[in-house]
Amino acid sequence: MLPNAGIYYFPWEINGSVPEGEALRTFGRHVVGPVSCSVSGEGPMVKARILTCVEGMNLPLLEQAVQEQRKYFHERQQRMGNGTS
């Protein structure tokens, strides 16, 4: 079974609105800041702050492409939901 399609997030969207425990994808070269590791009843967890460096990229065009991807995923999810009812 293949994993779910990745959902891209813009750097300004990563402010706690990403669900806890979810993996996220973003753009550019990543710099990992302070890393904290905690061990809970569910196993070890690494939390890090990530900075994305974007140079020479057309951000409005990138944002439009990501919005189109999100629209496609939403429409596909609706079609799949309607097909199973």
Buried (B, 14 or more C-beta within 10 A) or exposed (E): EEEEEEBBBBBEEBEEEEEEEEEEEBBEEEEEEEEEEEEEEEEEEEEEEEEBEBEEEEEEEBEEEBEEBEEEEEEEEEEEEEEEE
